[in-house]
């Protein structure tokens, strides 16, 4: 597993797209790319921080409903990620790291 900074992540995602590696990249990318923390080359899988993708999704919800609270949107985002992301069982699906060590 290889953890990377944001600039390297942008380059990696662009390379994965242009080389058509069939790496699964979570959608919408403008939201979930913020949660990429690395890449496992041996498995051809992106590594996402659970905490970072929940925060990114909550922020996108806040933009859609500016009068709502962050805690409400965080809970909604967490429910969505748990059901739609953690509940997905597909070959080649990205690695979602949970815990304090996931975001560096």
Beta strands, then each sheet from edge to edge (+ up, - down):
strand 1: 2-3
strand 2: 36-40
strand 3: 45-49
strand 4: 95-97
sheet 1: 1+ 2- 3+ 4+
end
